[in-house]
Amino acid sequence: MKRILQLLATRWLARTPMGLVVVAVGWWLARRRRAGRPGERKVGRPGERRDVLRHPGRKSGNPYAWQGPSSRNRK
């Protein structure tokens, strides 16, 4: 419901140049707010893995994080 109302408000505002400015400022503020939240997934380079351990010997707190190939040579 919220998305539908946002869409309708955006379409209504986008009819005038001043409305487009309001939509752009709202989009920019929402983007800044989302970027400041901890835990948000940031889009990096294509193919970059977020769950790869960065420093040797440090374990991730996520039990489902990718740990690399199995040491038992399982297939």
C-alpha positions in Angstrom: 0.0 0.0 0.0 2.8 2.3 0.9 4.5 1.8 -2.5 1.3 2.5 -4.4 0.8 5.8 -2.5 4.4 6.7 -3.2 3.9 6.0 -6.9 0.8 8.1 -7.0 2.4 11.0 -5.1 5.4 10.8 -7.4 3.4 10.8 -10.6 1.3 13.7 -9.3 4.4 15.8 -8.3 6.2 15.0 -11.5 3.7 16.9 -13.6 5.4 20.2 -12.9 9.1 21.2 -12.9 8.8 22.3 -9.2 7.3 18.9 -8.4 10.3 17.2 -10.1 12.6 19.1 -7.8 10.7 18.0 -4.8 10.8 14.4 -6.0 14.6 14.6 -6.6 15.2 16.1 -3.2 13.1 13.4 -1.5 15.0 10.7 -3.5 18.4 12.1 -2.5 17.4 12.4 1.2 16.1 8.8 1.2 19.2 7.5 -0.4 21.4 9.3 2.1 19.4 7.9 5.0 19.5 4.4 3.6 23.3 4.6 3.1 23.8 5.6 6.7 22.0 2.6 8.1 24.2 -0.2 9.5 23.7 -3.6 8.0 22.5 -2.4 4.6 23.9 -4.4 1.7 26.1 -2.0 -0.3 26.5 -2.8 -4.0 30.2 -3.2 -4.9 32.0 -4.2 -8.0 30.4 -7.1 -10.0 31.5 -10.4 -8.7 32.7 -9.1 -5.4 31.6 -11.3 -2.4 30.5 -9.6 0.8 30.9 -12.7 2.9 34.6 -13.5 2.1 36.8 -13.2 5.2 39.1 -10.2 4.7 41.8 -11.1 7.2 43.3 -14.5 7.7 42.4 -16.2 10.9 39.4 -14.1 11.7 36.0 -15.8 11.7 32.8 -14.3 10.6 29.9 -14.2 13.1 27.6 -15.6 10.4 27.5 -19.5 10.7 26.3 -19.7 7.1 29.1 -17.5 5.6 31.1 -19.1 2.8 34.3 -20.6 4.3 36.0 -21.7 1.2 36.4 -25.2 -0.2 36.1 -28.2 2.1 39.3 -29.5 3.6 38.0 -33.1 3.2 38.0 -33.0 -0.6 34.3 -33.8 -0.8 32.6 -33.5 -4.1 
